[in-house]
Amino acid sequence: MEDKRIKWLCRRGMKELDLLMETYFANNFPKQYDKRQQAFLKLLEYQDPTIVDLLFKRIKDEDEEINNLISELLEIKIRNSAND
């Protein structure tokens, strides 16, 4: 999938998700191994409420790589919040 398409998919209906996904794509995605990149692309297909439920640990995904990605996204969110 080309970068323009992925950037467009990072644009969510919620500003907080926009920032989180766009930051991850710009700073972390290029350095990730293939399975993690595939997990991110799969996560971008999810509806916003599902992503929020995953981030708030209300649900777990059946794909363990998605759950690991969610943990990484939460770490990024915490680091970014600490720098604000």
Long-range contacts (C-beta under 8 A, 24 or more apart in sequence): 1-41, 6-41, 6-44, 9-41, 9-44, 9-45, 10-44, 12-48, 12-51, 13-48, 14-48, 14-52, 17-48, 17-51, 17-52, 20-73, 20-76, 20-77, 23-76, 23-80, 24-72, 24-73, 24-76, 28-72, 28-76, 35-65, 36-65, 36-68, 36-69, 36-72, 38-65, 39-63, 39-65, 39-66, 39-68, 39-69, 40-69, 42-66, 43-69, 43-70
